Amino acid sequence: MAPAAVFLIGAAMSAGAAVHQGMIAKKQGDFQEKLAEHNQDALERQAKAERDAARFDEGRIARRQKLVEAAQMAGAAKSGVGLAGSSINVLADTAFQFSLDRNLRLRQGVIKGQELKDRGNVIMAEGKFAKSVGKAKQTAGFIQAGGSILSSYGAMGMGGGGDPTNKMHQFNYTPR
């Protein structure tokens, strides 16, 4: 086999490898994006579950508040104390404390839900970035492949069939 043919076969193999690497990088980027979408969806579901759990807990706290207030009113009635003065103050304080507990639990759910949603957005951004890097690597692979073929062709004597003594395509430069 002629040296020029071997040279061109090697160039074609290098070009093919560069294209293949670029395609693999693109597929990896696409996979990273799909994985990020999946993870973002999972975090969105988890955020919704956290908000729902907070609302459920708030309902339980409200129910417990009613039971405590009912017990306080029954205790006041049993002792013969009317619902005035300190009895009203105790009931108002109880209502206030339970209101704080309910609002705190709802706030915790909203904050945790937002943290999860934000983390999902970051993961999604990372996935989109990985996809764009994969596309860039694929483009670089095509460019590298073209460069490999062109430089191999040029190394063969600018298309002169591999004869470096071929004067037809050589340039002589003599400084003045």
N, C-alpha and C positions, 0 to 999 in steps of 0.2 A: 504494500500500500504506500502511496506517495506521501512524503512528509507533509505536504500541503493539505491532503485529505485528512490525515490524522489530526493536524492542527485545527482544521475546521470542525471535525467531529468533537474534539475536546471543547472548542468554543460553544458548540451547540449544546453539549452536555452541561457546561457551566451555566449557559443561558436557561436551560430547562430547570436546573436546580434552583436558580434564582427565582424563576416564576413559581415553582412549586413552593418554595419557602414563603413567598408572598401570599400565595393562596392559603397556606396553612395559617399564617398570621391573620388573615381576614376571617377564616373560619373560627379561630380562637376568639377574635374580637366579637363576632356575631354570637358565639356561645356565651361570652361574658355578659353581653347585653341581655340575652334571654334569661340568664341566671339572675341578673340584677332585677329584671322585670318581675320574675317569680318572687325574689326576696322582698321587693317593694310591696307586692300584693300581700304577701304573708304579714309584713309589718303593718300594712293598712288594716288587715283583718284583726290583728292583735290590738291595734289602737282602738278600733271600734269595740272590741270585747272589753278593753279596759274602761272605756267610757260607759258602756252598758253596765259593767260590774259596779262602777261608782254610783250610777243611778239606782241600781238595785240596793246597794248598801244604804244609800240615802233614804230609800223607802223603809228599810228595816229600822233605821235610826228614828224615823218619824213614827213608826209603830211603837217602838220602845218609849218614845216621848209620851205618846198618848197613854200608855200603861202607867208610866211613872206619875203623870199628872193626875190620872184617875185615882191612883193609890193615895196621892197627896190630898186630893179633895175628899176622898172617903175618910182618910185619917183625921182631917180637919172636922168633918161632919160628926164623926164618932166621938171626938173629944169635946164636942159642943162648941167649938170655935167657929164662928161664921166666916164666910169668904170676904174678909175685909182686913185691912191693916197688914200685919206680917204674913198672913196666909196668902194674900194676893202677891206680896213681894216674893215669897218662896215660889209660887207658881210662875211668876214672871221670870225669875232667875232661872228656873228649870227650863222654861221655854227658850230663853236666850241661850243657855248652854247647849241645848239640843240643836238649836238653829245653827250655832257655831260648828257643832260636830257635822251636821248635814252639809253645810257649805264647804267645810274643809274637805270632806270626802269627795264631793263633786269637783272641787278644785284639783285635788290630787289626780282624779281620773282624767280631767281635761289636760293637765300638764303631762302626765304619763302618755296619754294618747298623742299629744303633739310631739313629744320627744320621739316616739316610735315613728310617726309620720315623717318627721324631719330626717331621721336615720334612713328611712326608706328612700327619701328624695336624694340623699347623699349617695346611697348605693346605686340608685338609678343613674345618677350623673357619672359615677365611676364606670358603670356599664356602657354608657354612651361614649365615654372617653376611650374605653378599651376598643369599642367598635371602630371609632375614628382612627385609632392607632393601627388597628388591623388593616383598614383600608389604605392608610398611608404606607404601611409595609408592603402591601400588595402592589401598589403603584411603584414603590422603590424596587421591588423585585422585577417588574417589567422593564424599568429603566436600566437596572443592572444587567438584565438579560440583553437588552439592546446594546448597551455599552460593551458587553463582553464580545458580542458578535462583531461589532464595528471595530473594536480595538484589535481583535484577532485578524480581521480582514486587513486592517491597516498595517499590522505587524508583518504581514506576508508581502509587504512591499507595495502598498497602495494599489492593490489589485493587479500587480504585475506577475502573478502566478508564483510567488514565493522566491523569485530570483532577486536577491538584494543587489546584484550587479547591474540590473536593468536600469539603464540611464534615462529611459524615457520618462519616468515619474520621479526622478531624484532632482532635488534642487541644490544648486551650489551657491553658497553665499560667500562672497569675499568682502571683507570689511575694507573701507576706503582708507 
